[in-house]
């Protein structure tokens, strides 16, 4: 039976249940491996701040074992919801352990109050949309009497089905480290854990920043733009017309060459969420793109057929 625990170094039951010595976990196939194999977790300041919350609890060797679990791929599943993270971690027993991390969410009234503070700085929204969390955004939270990151024990409640009564145990720590890496990729996940999705946050900030009184006797600019929009034309049914090949016949392609930077688009998009491969996502994609570009160029120039390139 899973046991609900708050954050803290010592649990009453440790005194009676005794100390659980380190055990060797079973190999987890297809687990989520941390991209950080050496050094500290998290590159951005917001990811490091999240990790700092975990490491502020003096839990000794369990932190090291949690890092090892994250790097070995012992975490087999993570799902992030509003205020809740659920995960499965493969330990030493045949059945994986169930982990739940709950973060106190902010109320709708708090978010509306916060939007007023954030709306005063247009840079906040611009940086968030660019995949960054401006460091002084915490000042806006403080101005509204709130905090972006969990700051008190009651802000975090964890649960793990393992027999270790320490909180957090190594399984919870492993999930926590992987979340830090995921925050590097998508800073909006921090807001989601506090109860606000990316779409709703942007809409809320846009409503605050773009609110304008409706002119007398007229229509709002948005309404006028909607009425002026012409109806969309249906897509052509003919394959050649759909793909544009009928107009392209007889035209030249101009200079054709392999792009100087392999996997440029994936590199712009960033890492894949909770990557499970042994090799880093961008490293793997760079090799795939380089091989595919060379094969595609050979087919285009008639040096190889499509079947040969795919062999």
Backbone as CSV, one residue per row, in Angstrom:
resi,resn,N_x,N_y,N_z,CA_x,CA_y,CA_z,C_x,C_y,C_z
1,UNK,0.848,-1.205,0.000,0.000,0.000,0.000,0.878,1.246,0.000
2,UNK,0.532,2.179,-0.852,1.305,3.419,-0.927,1.092,4.243,0.329
3,UNK,2.130,4.952,0.729,2.050,5.755,1.943,2.292,7.215,1.596
4,UNK,1.409,8.059,2.035,1.473,9.482,1.722,2.449,10.148,2.681
5,UNK,3.331,10.992,2.125,4.350,11.592,2.961,4.522,13.056,2.608
6,UNK,4.802,13.859,3.582,5.180,15.242,3.340,6.690,15.313,3.285
7,UNK,7.229,16.500,2.980,8.668,16.627,2.847,9.310,16.728,4.216
8,UNK,10.474,16.120,4.387,11.207,16.202,5.638,12.301,15.160,5.673
9,UNK,13.262,15.301,6.581,14.408,14.402,6.606,14.084,13.107,7.327
10,UNK,13.270,13.172,8.337,13.093,12.022,9.200,11.619,11.660,9.277
11,UNK,11.330,10.403,9.242,9.964,9.926,9.359,9.842,9.065,10.607
12,UNK,8.733,9.163,11.279,8.495,8.438,12.525,8.707,6.946,12.355
13,UNK,8.297,6.423,11.198,8.349,4.975,10.992,9.767,4.463,10.779
14,UNK,10.708,5.345,10.448,12.083,4.897,10.267,12.619,4.252,11.541
15,UNK,12.178,4.770,12.669,12.674,4.284,13.943,12.284,2.827,14.170
16,UNK,11.115,2.431,13.654,10.606,1.086,13.889,10.864,0.143,12.723
17,UNK,10.885,0.685,11.541,11.045,-0.179,10.380,12.503,-0.421,10.033
18,UNK,13.407,0.400,10.577,14.822,0.187,10.352,15.307,0.806,9.060
19,UNK,16.582,0.619,8.786,17.220,1.213,7.615,17.243,0.199,6.488
20,UNK,16.894,0.656,5.291,16.911,-0.226,4.119,18.242,-0.064,3.392
21,UNK,19.063,-1.101,3.360,20.367,-0.983,2.698,20.202,-0.812,1.193
22,UNK,21.215,-0.240,0.543,21.126,-0.060,-0.913,20.913,-1.387,-1.627
23,UNK,20.061,-1.393,-2.618,19.783,-2.611,-3.385,20.047,-2.332,-4.853
24,UNK,20.345,-3.392,-5.588,20.612,-3.250,-7.012,19.293,-3.288,-7.779
25,UNK,18.972,-2.227,-8.546,17.701,-2.224,-9.290,17.751,-3.168,-10.479
26,UNK,16.597,-3.688,-10.839,16.494,-4.490,-12.048,16.644,-3.595,-13.274
27,UNK,17.153,-4.155,-14.339,17.301,-3.379,-15.566,15.935,-3.019,-16.134
28,UNK,15.769,-1.768,-16.468,14.502,-1.280,-17.032,14.686,-1.078,-18.529
29,UNK,13.952,-1.816,-19.327,14.051,-1.695,-20.775,13.197,-0.530,-21.264
30,UNK,13.781,0.299,-22.102,13.037,1.428,-22.653,12.774,2.530,-21.659
31,UNK,13.595,2.639,-20.610,13.391,3.673,-19.610,13.829,5.049,-20.090
32,UNK,13.468,6.070,-19.332,13.807,7.458,-19.655,15.173,7.757,-19.051
33,UNK,16.162,7.952,-19.896,17.512,8.210,-19.424,17.794,9.708,-19.385
34,UNK,18.382,10.138,-18.291,18.747,11.543,-18.174,19.784,11.899,-19.229
35,UNK,19.648,13.084,-19.820,20.629,13.556,-20.785,21.911,14.007,-20.087
36,UNK,21.790,14.348,-18.801,22.939,14.762,-18.010,23.552,13.529,-17.362
37,UNK,24.653,13.054,-17.900,25.294,11.868,-17.367,26.414,12.194,-16.384
38,UNK,26.833,13.430,-16.367,27.856,13.860,-15.412,27.519,15.253,-14.910
39,UNK,27.987,15.554,-13.708,27.782,16.883,-13.162,26.356,17.099,-12.676
40,UNK,25.993,18.357,-12.496,24.683,18.697,-11.974,23.604,18.636,-13.032
41,UNK,22.377,18.496,-12.575,21.223,18.437,-13.465,20.706,19.846,-13.711
42,UNK,20.198,20.054,-14.925,19.584,21.334,-15.261,20.594,22.360,-15.732
43,UNK,20.291,23.009,-16.851,21.164,24.036,-17.411,20.631,25.441,-17.140
44,UNK,19.336,25.630,-17.225,18.735,26.952,-17.032,18.583,27.251,-15.548
45,UNK,18.412,28.531,-15.235,18.298,28.898,-13.833,17.029,28.343,-13.211
46,UNK,15.943,28.250,-14.017,14.691,27.761,-13.444,14.754,26.250,-13.175
47,UNK,15.476,25.507,-14.018,15.649,24.080,-13.767,16.524,23.864,-12.533
48,UNK,17.571,24.662,-12.405,18.447,24.546,-11.235,17.709,24.918,-9.956
49,UNK,16.807,25.874,-10.052,16.037,26.265,-8.865,15.132,25.113,-8.423
50,UNK,14.550,24.410,-9.388,13.705,23.261,-9.074,14.528,22.159,-8.395
51,UNK,15.709,21.877,-8.933,16.582,20.856,-8.351,17.038,21.280,-6.961
52,UNK,17.274,22.578,-6.779,17.729,23.071,-5.475,16.704,22.806,-4.385
53,UNK,15.422,22.815,-4.744,14.381,22.509,-3.757,14.560,21.085,-3.234
54,UNK,14.813,20.146,-4.143,15.035,18.759,-3.747,16.302,18.623,-2.900
55,UNK,17.387,19.238,-3.368,18.662,19.049,-2.699,18.769,19.826,-1.399
56,UNK,17.790,20.688,-1.121,17.789,21.406,0.156,17.396,20.501,1.312
57,UNK,16.816,19.332,0.994,16.458,18.372,2.020,17.626,17.415,2.217
58,UNK,18.138,17.367,3.423,19.328,16.574,3.728,18.929,15.103,3.843
59,UNK,18.976,14.386,2.725,18.575,12.980,2.741,19.739,12.056,2.407
60,UNK,20.957,12.598,2.460,22.141,11.771,2.363,22.287,11.037,1.050
61,UNK,22.623,9.715,1.168,22.974,8.915,-0.011,21.801,8.706,-0.946
62,UNK,20.576,8.944,-0.501,19.423,8.725,-1.387,19.437,9.670,-2.580
63,UNK,20.016,10.857,-2.391,20.121,11.774,-3.527,21.026,11.182,-4.601
64,UNK,22.161,10.641,-4.199,23.077,10.035,-5.156,22.453,8.856,-5.872
65,UNK,21.699,8.036,-5.134,21.041,6.888,-5.761,19.929,7.359,-6.691
66,UNK,19.266,8.453,-6.326,18.245,9.010,-7.209,18.850,9.488,-8.518
67,UNK,19.996,10.153,-8.453,20.681,10.584,-9.679,21.078,9.384,-10.525
68,UNK,21.573,8.331,-9.855,21.968,7.115,-10.576,20.772,6.477,-11.267
69,UNK,19.625,6.422,-10.590,18.409,5.864,-11.183,17.996,6.667,-12.417
70,UNK,18.088,8.003,-12.318,17.688,8.859,-13.435,18.607,8.645,-14.628
71,UNK,19.893,8.462,-14.380,20.854,8.308,-15.468,20.827,6.912,-16.072
72,UNK,20.430,5.928,-15.292,20.380,4.555,-15.800,19.112,4.266,-16.583
73,UNK,18.104,5.130,-16.460,16.844,4.894,-17.150,15.889,4.024,-16.362
74,UNK,15.950,4.110,-15.027,15.063,3.301,-14.187,13.635,3.845,-14.163
75,UNK,13.466,5.120,-14.529,12.124,5.703,-14.607,11.533,5.315,-15.956
76,UNK,10.434,4.597,-15.937,9.858,4.077,-17.182,8.666,4.875,-17.685
77,UNK,8.125,5.752,-16.867,6.946,6.519,-17.302,6.830,7.765,-16.443
78,UNK,6.530,8.901,-17.091,6.244,10.155,-16.386,5.092,10.847,-17.090
79,UNK,4.140,11.273,-16.323,3.017,12.052,-16.869,2.819,13.283,-16.001
80,UNK,2.787,14.452,-16.654,2.678,15.723,-15.942,1.289,16.299,-16.143
81,UNK,0.582,16.524,-15.058,-0.722,17.163,-15.096,-0.682,18.466,-14.329
82,UNK,-1.811,19.111,-14.192,-1.880,20.357,-13.441,-1.769,20.044,-11.960
83,UNK,-0.621,20.360,-11.388,-0.403,20.143,-9.968,0.015,18.740,-9.591
84,UNK,0.110,17.823,-10.543,0.415,16.432,-10.223,1.348,15.812,-11.243
85,UNK,2.320,15.061,-10.746,3.208,14.257,-11.587,3.062,12.810,-11.147
86,UNK,2.763,11.928,-12.079,2.713,10.501,-11.800,3.823,9.820,-12.588
87,UNK,4.436,8.810,-11.990,5.558,8.147,-12.642,5.650,6.705,-12.171
88,UNK,6.376,5.914,-12.938,6.692,4.534,-12.572,8.206,4.384,-12.602
89,UNK,8.736,3.769,-11.553,10.180,3.595,-11.425,10.474,2.129,-11.151
90,UNK,11.372,1.565,-11.941,11.771,0.173,-11.754,12.847,0.092,-10.680
91,UNK,12.535,-0.623,-9.613,13.495,-0.798,-8.532,14.045,-2.208,-8.520
92,UNK,14.267,-2.736,-7.335,14.845,-4.075,-7.205,13.799,-5.177,-7.275
93,UNK,12.535,-4.816,-7.175,11.469,-5.811,-7.213,10.903,-5.942,-8.624
94,UNK,10.251,-7.061,-8.919,9.717,-7.255,-10.284,8.735,-6.172,-10.710
95,UNK,7.862,-5.769,-9.813,6.872,-4.752,-10.142,7.443,-3.363,-9.886
96,UNK,7.257,-2.468,-10.843,7.770,-1.106,-10.692,6.994,-0.363,-9.618
97,UNK,7.630,0.649,-9.038,7.012,1.439,-7.977,6.246,2.620,-8.583
98,UNK,5.155,2.970,-7.954,4.338,4.110,-8.382,4.730,5.343,-7.576
99,UNK,5.042,6.417,-8.270,5.452,7.670,-7.641,4.449,8.758,-7.994
100,UNK,4.073,9.533,-7.006,3.194,10.692,-7.220,3.824,11.898,-6.531
101,UNK,3.961,12.986,-7.264,4.438,14.248,-6.704,3.340,15.277,-6.918
102,UNK,2.846,15.827,-5.827,1.784,16.833,-5.911,2.330,18.196,-5.494
103,UNK,2.062,19.174,-6.323,2.490,20.548,-6.081,1.248,21.403,-5.860
104,UNK,1.260,22.201,-4.810,0.105,23.059,-4.515,-0.139,24.015,-5.673
105,UNK,-1.360,24.028,-6.192,-1.701,24.900,-7.314,-2.219,26.246,-6.805
106,UNK,-2.096,27.249,-7.654,-2.612,28.572,-7.325,-4.059,28.671,-7.778
107,UNK,-4.841,29.422,-7.058,-6.255,29.580,-7.391,-6.422,30.477,-8.612
108,UNK,-7.610,30.447,-9.206,-7.889,31.305,-10.354,-7.776,32.780,-9.969
109,UNK,-8.184,33.109,-8.746,-8.059,34.493,-8.281,-6.586,34.893,-8.194
110,UNK,-5.741,33.958,-7.733,-4.306,34.241,-7.657,-3.721,34.471,-9.043
111,UNK,-4.143,33.649,-10.009,-3.613,33.788,-11.362,-4.047,35.110,-11.995
112,UNK,-5.271,35.540,-11.736,-5.728,36.818,-12.276,-4.938,37.971,-11.667
113,UNK,-4.673,37.842,-10.363,-3.868,38.872,-9.696,-2.445,38.876,-10.248
114,UNK,-1.925,37.683,-10.495,-0.578,37.556,-11.032,-0.498,38.106,-12.450
115,UNK,-1.547,37.890,-13.245,-1.555,38.398,-14.620,-1.435,39.912,-14.636
116,UNK,-1.995,40.561,-13.626,-1.857,42.005,-13.541,-0.415,42.427,-13.358
117,UNK,0.334,41.657,-12.542,1.753,41.970,-12.325,2.581,41.634,-13.552
118,UNK,2.297,40.480,-14.175,3.065,40.072,-15.342,2.772,40.959,-16.545
119,UNK,1.527,41.433,-16.644,1.138,42.243,-17.788,1.863,43.574,-17.862
120,UNK,2.477,43.997,-16.754,3.202,45.265,-16.753,4.538,45.156,-17.482
121,UNK,4.994,43.925,-17.698,6.279,43.704,-18.375,6.038,42.869,-19.629
122,UNK,6.051,43.507,-20.783,5.836,42.785,-22.038,6.943,41.772,-22.296
123,UNK,8.124,42.013,-21.713,9.255,41.113,-21.914,8.985,39.731,-21.337
124,UNK,8.171,39.662,-20.290,7.856,38.370,-19.683,7.233,37.429,-20.707
125,UNK,6.190,37.897,-21.375,5.481,37.072,-22.350,6.395,36.733,-23.522
126,UNK,7.172,37.706,-23.985,8.062,37.482,-25.128,9.085,36.391,-24.822
127,UNK,9.661,36.438,-23.633,10.676,35.439,-23.273,10.052,34.072,-23.055
128,UNK,8.875,34.030,-22.467,8.216,32.747,-22.258,7.908,32.074,-23.590
129,UNK,7.436,32.852,-24.551,7.134,32.299,-25.862,8.402,31.855,-26.580
130,UNK,9.544,32.438,-26.206,10.826,32.051,-26.797,11.451,30.876,-26.062
131,UNK,10.729,30.319,-25.085,11.243,29.160,-24.359,12.133,29.518,-23.191
132,UNK,11.998,30.724,-22.679,12.809,31.151,-21.540,11.898,31.653,-20.424
133,UNK,12.405,31.546,-19.215,11.709,32.119,-18.067,12.567,33.249,-17.527
134,UNK,12.154,34.505,-17.693,12.974,35.616,-17.198,13.169,35.523,-15.689
135,UNK,14.406,35.716,-15.253,14.730,35.492,-13.843,13.960,36.420,-12.923
136,UNK,13.714,37.650,-13.373,12.996,38.585,-12.507,11.490,38.332,-12.496
137,UNK,11.048,37.244,-13.128,9.626,36.919,-13.082,9.199,36.583,-11.657
138,UNK,10.154,36.133,-10.857,9.832,35.828,-9.459,9.459,37.088,-8.693
139,UNK,9.983,38.233,-9.135,9.611,39.489,-8.490,8.125,39.781,-8.697
140,UNK,7.616,39.440,-9.897,6.188,39.640,-10.175,5.340,38.737,-9.290
141,UNK,5.809,37.514,-9.071,5.091,36.615,-8.172,5.082,37.168,-6.745
142,UNK,6.237,37.651,-6.314,6.327,38.198,-4.953,5.442,39.427,-4.798
143,UNK,5.378,40.248,-5.858,4.535,41.451,-5.804,3.071,41.083,-5.620
144,UNK,2.693,39.893,-6.115,1.313,39.426,-5.958,1.144,38.574,-4.712
145,UNK,2.210,38.485,-3.894,2.149,37.686,-2.675,2.181,36.188,-2.939
146,UNK,2.807,35.772,-4.060,2.833,34.371,-4.455,4.270,33.941,-4.728
147,UNK,4.440,32.660,-5.030,5.762,32.149,-5.383,5.624,31.201,-6.564
148,UNK,6.612,31.250,-7.471,6.595,30.375,-8.637,6.984,28.957,-8.254
149,UNK,8.007,28.826,-7.440,8.487,27.511,-7.035,7.953,27.143,-5.658
150,UNK,7.753,25.864,-5.403,7.323,25.445,-4.063,8.334,25.912,-3.029
151,UNK,7.865,26.619,-2.021,8.787,27.153,-1.028,8.570,26.632,0.369
152,UNK,7.444,25.968,0.600,7.131,25.472,1.939,6.822,23.983,1.878
153,UNK,6.960,23.325,3.026,6.729,21.888,3.072,5.351,21.495,2.589
154,UNK,4.351,22.290,2.891,2.985,21.937,2.504,2.743,22.126,1.010
155,UNK,3.699,22.792,0.313,3.558,22.980,-1.135,3.852,21.711,-1.915
156,UNK,4.488,20.728,-1.277,4.864,19.483,-1.937,4.410,18.294,-1.103
157,UNK,3.724,17.373,-1.737,3.325,16.117,-1.104,3.717,14.988,-2.048
158,UNK,4.409,14.001,-1.536,4.878,12.910,-2.396,4.363,11.575,-1.893
159,UNK,4.384,10.610,-2.797,3.896,9.276,-2.467,4.669,8.274,-3.314
160,UNK,5.199,7.234,-2.708,5.875,6.176,-3.440,5.471,4.845,-2.832
161,UNK,5.249,3.865,-3.671,4.786,2.562,-3.188,5.928,1.672,-2.699
162,UNK,7.160,2.188,-2.692,8.291,1.399,-2.198,8.234,1.305,-0.668
163,UNK,8.975,0.375,-0.068,8.931,0.212,1.389,9.768,1.214,2.161
164,UNK,10.545,2.055,1.480,11.398,3.037,2.163,10.544,4.207,2.616
165,UNK,10.560,4.473,3.915,9.723,5.536,4.454,10.399,6.901,4.414
166,UNK,11.630,6.963,3.956,12.289,8.263,3.843,11.588,9.100,2.788
167,UNK,11.616,10.380,3.001,10.952,11.267,2.053,11.868,12.441,1.721
168,UNK,12.318,12.580,0.465,11.971,11.689,-0.639,12.866,10.458,-0.671
169,UNK,12.336,9.382,-1.209,13.139,8.185,-1.423,13.899,8.341,-2.739
170,UNK,14.731,7.375,-3.061,15.532,7.484,-4.296,14.664,7.459,-5.548
171,UNK,13.497,6.816,-5.478,12.615,6.756,-6.641,11.990,8.127,-6.918
172,UNK,11.562,8.786,-5.859,11.026,10.143,-6.003,12.123,11.086,-6.484
173,UNK,13.328,10.945,-5.920,14.445,11.802,-6.320,14.762,11.632,-7.805
174,UNK,14.711,10.398,-8.308,15.000,10.151,-9.730,14.008,10.896,-10.612
175,UNK,12.726,10.835,-10.275,11.699,11.537,-11.050,11.925,13.043,-10.972
176,UNK,12.288,13.512,-9.788,12.496,14.934,-9.582,13.626,15.461,-10.456
177,UNK,14.713,14.698,-10.570,15.835,15.102,-11.415,15.429,15.155,-12.884
178,UNK,14.677,14.156,-13.333,14.245,14.142,-14.732,13.307,15.314,-15.027
179,UNK,12.497,15.695,-14.053,11.633,16.862,-14.240,12.469,18.119,-14.430
180,UNK,13.586,18.223,-13.691,14.466,19.374,-13.851,14.980,19.488,-15.271
181,UNK,15.362,18.360,-15.862,15.802,18.379,-17.261,14.667,18.769,-18.192
182,UNK,13.474,18.313,-17.902,12.337,18.631,-18.762,11.981,20.112,-18.681
183,UNK,12.208,20.734,-17.521,11.970,22.167,-17.390,12.933,22.962,-18.265
184,UNK,14.139,22.425,-18.488,15.064,23.065,-19.428,14.431,23.164,-20.803
185,UNK,13.739,22.104,-21.216,13.139,22.052,-22.553,11.884,22.908,-22.634
186,UNK,11.054,22.884,-21.600,9.767,23.576,-21.636,9.514,24.268,-20.302
187,UNK,9.830,25.559,-20.185,9.633,26.262,-18.911,8.176,26.383,-18.496
188,UNK,7.241,26.211,-19.455,5.823,26.324,-19.115,5.364,25.188,-18.201
189,UNK,6.147,24.111,-18.121,5.759,22.999,-17.253,5.743,23.417,-15.781
190,UNK,6.577,24.380,-15.421,6.567,24.878,-14.048,5.222,25.531,-13.745
191,UNK,4.722,26.302,-14.704,3.419,26.939,-14.525,2.307,25.887,-14.497
192,UNK,2.466,24.846,-15.301,1.459,23.787,-15.323,1.364,23.102,-13.966
193,UNK,2.505,22.880,-13.333,2.486,22.261,-12.012,1.855,23.171,-10.972
194,UNK,1.849,24.457,-11.239,1.203,25.389,-10.318,-0.256,25.646,-10.709
195,UNK,-0.736,24.900,-11.727,-2.156,24.943,-12.055,-2.544,25.760,-13.264
196,UNK,-1.578,26.129,-14.124,-1.894,26.960,-15.283,-1.176,26.430,-16.516
197,UNK,-1.918,26.054,-17.550,-1.316,25.565,-18.780,-0.761,26.724,-19.597
198,UNK,0.089,26.389,-20.552,0.683,27.389,-21.447,-0.392,28.176,-22.167
199,UNK,-1.382,27.474,-22.747,-2.404,28.138,-23.551,-3.229,29.107,-22.705
200,UNK,-3.631,28.673,-21.523,-4.446,29.534,-20.666,-3.648,30.712,-20.130
201,UNK,-2.356,30.482,-19.847,-1.532,31.586,-19.343,-1.355,32.661,-20.405
202,UNK,-1.042,32.242,-21.640,-0.869,33.212,-22.718,-2.174,33.952,-22.985
203,UNK,-3.294,33.223,-22.952,-4.593,33.867,-23.170,-4.892,34.867,-22.061
204,UNK,-4.551,34.501,-20.834,-4.809,35.388,-19.699,-3.952,36.645,-19.789
205,UNK,-2.682,36.478,-20.127,-1.801,37.638,-20.259,-2.210,38.496,-21.444
206,UNK,-2.642,37.839,-22.542,-3.081,38.591,-23.711,-4.330,39.393,-23.432
207,UNK,-5.228,38.814,-22.644,-6.461,39.519,-22.302,-6.163,40.740,-21.450
208,UNK,-5.186,40.599,-20.545,-4.832,41.723,-19.683,-4.122,42.820,-20.462
209,UNK,-3.214,42.371,-21.363,-2.419,43.362,-22.095,-3.199,43.999,-23.238
210,UNK,-4.136,43.241,-23.845,-4.813,43.745,-25.035,-6.219,44.240,-24.797
211,UNK,-6.635,44.341,-23.552,-7.997,44.803,-23.273,-8.151,46.264,-23.698
212,UNK,-9.110,46.522,-24.535,-9.365,47.885,-25.020,-10.871,48.142,-24.965
213,UNK,-11.299,49.358,-24.613,-12.734,49.655,-24.598,-13.313,49.620,-26.004
214,UNK,-14.493,49.088,-26.129,-15.159,48.987,-27.423,-15.659,50.364,-27.853
215,UNK,-15.337,50.787,-29.072,-15.755,52.129,-29.513,-17.274,52.242,-29.589
216,UNK,-17.784,53.442,-29.306,-19.219,53.668,-29.334,-19.760,53.532,-30.755
217,UNK,-20.828,52.779,-30.886,-21.488,52.627,-32.170,-20.690,51.831,-33.184
218,UNK,-19.576,51.271,-32.773,-18.759,50.518,-33.713,-18.440,49.146,-33.170
219,UNK,-17.647,48.438,-33.924,-17.267,47.093,-33.525,-15.803,47.078,-33.144
220,UNK,-15.468,46.156,-32.277,-14.075,46.008,-31.867,-13.241,45.585,-33.064
221,UNK,-11.947,45.950,-33.084,-11.085,45.579,-34.213,-11.063,44.082,-34.478
222,UNK,-11.146,43.272,-33.427,-11.111,41.822,-33.622,-12.343,41.364,-34.382
223,UNK,-13.515,41.947,-34.037,-14.754,41.575,-34.709,-14.714,41.997,-36.176
224,UNK,-14.168,43.189,-36.441,-14.074,43.642,-37.822,-13.149,42.743,-38.635
225,UNK,-12.058,42.313,-38.009,-11.115,41.439,-38.717,-11.739,40.090,-39.020
226,UNK,-12.563,39.587,-38.081,-13.203,38.291,-38.296,-14.207,38.368,-39.445
227,UNK,-14.951,39.498,-39.539,-15.937,39.636,-40.600,-15.263,39.818,-41.960
228,UNK,-14.072,40.434,-41.951,-13.381,40.691,-43.217,-12.659,39.467,-43.743
229,UNK,-12.523,38.451,-42.905,-11.805,37.246,-43.335,-12.618,36.494,-44.366
230,UNK,-12.010,36.203,-45.511,-12.716,35.492,-46.571,-12.785,34.016,-46.229
231,UNK,-13.835,33.333,-46.694,-13.948,31.901,-46.398,-12.824,31.119,-47.041
232,UNK,-12.375,30.079,-46.359,-11.259,29.277,-46.855,-11.687,28.477,-48.077
233,UNK,-10.786,28.357,-49.044,-11.072,27.578,-50.237,-10.824,26.105,-49.957
234,UNK,-11.657,25.234,-50.539,-11.441,23.796,-50.303,-10.140,23.327,-50.938
235,UNK,-9.550,22.293,-50.347,-8.309,21.743,-50.879,-8.589,21.007,-52.187
236,UNK,-7.674,21.079,-53.161,-7.882,20.358,-54.423,-7.859,18.859,-54.200
237,UNK,-8.694,18.139,-54.953,-8.790,16.689,-54.808,-7.729,15.952,-55.598
238,UNK,-7.241,16.558,-56.690,-6.243,15.903,-57.521,-4.884,15.913,-56.836
239,UNK,-4.213,14.766,-56.775,-2.912,14.690,-56.082,-1.889,15.671,-56.628
240,UNK,-1.811,15.788,-57.985,-0.817,16.684,-58.571,-1.075,18.133,-58.166
241,UNK,-2.357,18.510,-58.143,-2.693,19.881,-57.762,-2.458,20.117,-56.275
242,UNK,-2.741,19.082,-55.470,-2.562,19.206,-54.026,-1.083,19.420,-53.683
243,UNK,-0.222,18.599,-54.286,1.201,18.680,-53.985,1.921,19.740,-54.819
244,UNK,1.249,20.290,-55.816,1.873,21.323,-56.621,2.797,20.801,-57.694
245,UNK,2.720,19.497,-57.982,3.636,18.919,-58.969,3.236,19.259,-60.394
246,UNK,1.937,19.571,-60.624,1.522,19.888,-61.993,2.136,21.198,-62.465
247,UNK,2.326,22.143,-61.523,2.933,23.414,-61.899,4.454,23.330,-61.918
248,UNK,4.975,22.313,-61.230,6.427,22.227,-61.097,7.080,21.486,-62.249
249,UNK,6.280,20.824,-63.083,6.863,20.061,-64.171,7.584,20.982,-65.146
250,UNK,8.762,20.539,-65.553,9.532,21.316,-66.506,10.367,22.399,-65.860
251,UNK,10.259,22.589,-64.564,11.067,23.594,-63.896,12.355,22.970,-63.386
252,UNK,13.354,23.793,-63.161,14.627,23.308,-62.630,14.669,23.557,-61.127
253,UNK,15.422,22.716,-60.439,15.529,22.831,-58.988,16.613,23.797,-58.565
254,UNK,17.431,24.232,-59.510,18.524,25.116,-59.150,19.634,24.337,-58.452
255,UNK,20.385,25.016,-57.621,21.492,24.355,-56.908,20.945,23.439,-55.823
256,UNK,21.377,22.218,-55.834,20.971,21.244,-54.827,22.214,20.779,-54.079
257,UNK,22.206,20.941,-52.765,23.359,20.532,-51.970,22.910,20.117,-50.581
258,UNK,23.767,19.407,-49.918,23.480,18.971,-48.547,23.571,20.185,-47.618
259,UNK,22.595,20.379,-46.736,22.636,21.526,-45.821,23.928,21.545,-45.011
260,UNK,24.498,22.708,-44.790,25.762,22.788,-44.039,25.620,22.354,-42.584
261,UNK,24.417,22.489,-42.027,24.168,22.086,-40.638,23.149,20.963,-40.647
262,UNK,23.555,19.800,-40.163,22.640,18.662,-40.113,21.627,18.840,-38.993
263,UNK,20.382,18.435,-39.261,19.300,18.477,-38.261,19.079,19.887,-37.720
264,UNK,19.089,20.879,-38.619,18.918,22.263,-38.177,17.553,22.484,-37.532
265,UNK,16.491,21.900,-38.117,15.146,22.101,-37.570,14.988,21.463,-36.192
266,UNK,15.364,20.182,-35.983,15.272,19.620,-34.623,16.081,20.414,-33.607
267,UNK,17.223,20.946,-34.035,18.037,21.726,-33.102,17.319,22.999,-32.687
268,UNK,16.538,23.568,-33.595,15.760,24.759,-33.240,14.606,24.397,-32.315
269,UNK,14.023,23.220,-32.522,12.880,22.808,-31.712,13.305,22.351,-30.322
270,UNK,14.536,21.865,-30.183,15.010,21.421,-28.874,14.856,19.924,-28.680
271,UNK,15.191,19.475,-27.489,15.189,18.047,-27.195,13.783,17.478,-27.172
272,UNK,13.700,16.185,-27.426,12.434,15.468,-27.374,12.051,15.250,-25.911
273,UNK,10.777,15.399,-25.556,10.382,15.228,-24.145,10.621,13.811,-23.651
274,UNK,11.334,13.712,-22.521,11.603,12.436,-21.860,12.151,11.403,-22.845
275,UNK,13.260,11.743,-23.461,13.917,10.899,-24.448,14.359,9.586,-23.811
276,UNK,14.160,8.471,-24.509,14.449,7.150,-23.960,15.676,6.482,-24.586
277,UNK,16.275,7.096,-25.557,17.410,6.471,-26.222,18.687,6.560,-25.410
278,UNK,19.605,5.630,-25.674,20.879,5.666,-24.987,21.730,6.837,-25.436
279,UNK,21.604,7.219,-26.710,22.305,8.375,-27.246,21.406,9.597,-27.147
280,UNK,21.995,10.772,-26.962,21.217,12.000,-26.875,20.346,12.212,-28.101
281,UNK,19.173,12.807,-27.920,18.220,12.980,-29.018,18.826,13.761,-30.173
282,UNK,19.403,14.927,-29.906,19.938,15.758,-30.969,21.150,15.111,-31.623
283,UNK,21.951,14.385,-30.836,23.088,13.665,-31.423,22.587,12.586,-32.378
284,UNK,21.541,11.870,-31.959,20.989,10.814,-32.814,20.383,11.407,-34.079
285,UNK,19.638,12.512,-33.942,19.003,13.123,-35.102,20.032,13.693,-36.066
286,UNK,21.134,14.213,-35.560,22.172,14.767,-36.431,22.747,13.673,-37.329
287,UNK,22.979,12.486,-36.761,23.484,11.381,-37.562,22.482,10.902,-38.587
288,UNK,21.214,10.836,-38.208,20.157,10.400,-39.131,20.019,11.381,-40.282
289,UNK,20.009,12.675,-39.970,19.866,13.692,-41.015,21.051,13.662,-41.975
290,UNK,22.246,13.490,-41.441,23.429,13.465,-42.293,23.378,12.287,-43.260
291,UNK,22.985,11.116,-42.767,22.890,9.933,-43.621,21.784,10.091,-44.665
292,UNK,20.608,10.594,-44.220,19.472,10.752,-45.132,19.753,11.804,-46.198
293,UNK,20.463,12.873,-45.842,20.770,13.933,-46.819,21.661,13.400,-47.930
294,UNK,22.670,12.629,-47.544,23.574,12.074,-48.548,22.844,11.094,-49.461
295,UNK,21.992,10.249,-48.870,21.245,9.278,-49.672,20.244,9.977,-50.581
296,UNK,19.562,11.003,-50.085,18.588,11.730,-50.892,19.229,12.455,-52.058
297,UNK,20.404,13.034,-51.811,21.106,13.723,-52.886,21.524,12.738,-53.980
298,UNK,21.965,11.553,-53.567,22.378,10.533,-54.538,21.202,10.093,-55.400
299,UNK,20.015,9.963,-54.800,18.815,9.574,-55.554,18.430,10.685,-56.525
300,UNK,18.481,11.934,-56.075,18.097,13.059,-56.910,19.015,13.187,-58.125
301,UNK,20.283,12.912,-57.915,21.247,13.028,-59.009,21.296,11.786,-59.886
302,UNK,20.480,10.774,-59.526,20.430,9.566,-60.331,21.560,8.602,-60.070
303,UNK,22.321,8.834,-59.001,23.435,7.946,-58.689,22.962,6.665,-58.001
304,UNK,21.778,6.755,-57.350,21.204,5.596,-56.668,19.701,5.641,-56.847
305,UNK,19.072,4.492,-56.752,17.613,4.442,-56.804,17.073,4.584,-55.382
306,UNK,15.764,4.812,-55.293,15.140,4.916,-53.981,15.275,3.646,-53.174
307,UNK,15.162,2.476,-53.856,15.293,1.208,-53.147,16.705,1.014,-52.625
308,UNK,17.691,1.422,-53.406,19.088,1.301,-52.959,19.356,2.200,-51.785
309,UNK,18.775,3.419,-51.805,19.018,4.357,-50.706,18.396,3.876,-49.422
310,UNK,17.247,3.176,-49.532,16.578,2.701,-48.326,17.104,1.384,-47.821
311,UNK,17.981,0.740,-48.580,18.493,-0.571,-48.180,19.443,-0.444,-46.997
